[in-house]
Amino acid sequence: KQFVSPSGITLQEKNALDIYSVSKMGYNNAVPYLVAANTIYANVMFEGFESASDGLDYLYMEDGYTIEKASDYYGGLVSDIAHSGNKSYRMNFSLVIADIYNSKLDLQPVYLTEQVINEGISVKMWIKNNKDLSNVSVKYNKYVSTLVVMPMTVAFNTIARTGEWTLYEAKIIDMGTTVDAETSFVPSIYMEWSGITSPGDVYPVEVYID
């Protein structure tokens, strides 16, 4: 299926070999901020938080992705702290389970196309943190069948550092065998910190994502 932007720019197309290529436009649909091959439009995402708008109930992102403010995990946008640009997202570690501070950020749904089943997906993020985290991972549900799912966890690995920022990557390759372009799963970034807080700490651990 071919997608075209309001300005007439092709956003998704498929060549003679049935290989998809996609572009995502930003800055009022004037400039592409993401270009990818061998994937459908819905299965690629880039968020730098620069164009995020603060609504009453949700944080609205460039890509139509939203973060619900009513969630116990909601952190919020931060200005003047960023790997690039001016903004980042602060993770919220206020939920404590068995003396472990937890934080979570749900990403956009990923659809189980044949390419996703065969090749998996990659999740990358820049992180700035003031304390060492005990766990940084992606959790998702693997479809054993169209009706049965199995909770899965994949750890992030450190692949680069720039100043105070660290680039993490998690590769999800165990997707099951159910190919269904109408079925999706939601990857979630999980972080944990176990330590001793100081009296008056507003944020016991500070983690920013960009």
Sequence and secondary structure as in RCSB ss.txt:
>XXXX:A:sequence
KQFVSPSGITLQEKNALDIYSVSKMGYNNAVPYLVAANTIYANVMFEGFESASDGLDYLYMEDGYTIEKASDYYG
GLVSDIAHSGNKSYRMNFSLVIADIYNSKLDLQPVYLTEQVINEGISVKMWIKNNKDLSNVSVKYNKYVSTLVVM
PMTVAFNTIARTGEWTLYEAKIIDMGTTVDAETSFVPSIYMEWSGITSPGDVYPVEVYID
>XXXX:A:secstr
  EE TTS EEEEE TTS EEEEEEETTTTEEEEEEESS GGG     SSS EE SSEEE TTS EEETTSTT  
 EEES  SSSSEEEE    EEETTEEEEEEE   EEE HHHHHH EEEEEEEEESS  SEEEEEEEEESSSS EE
EEEEE EEEEEETTEEEEEEEE   BS  EEEEEE  EEEEEE     TT SSSS EEE 
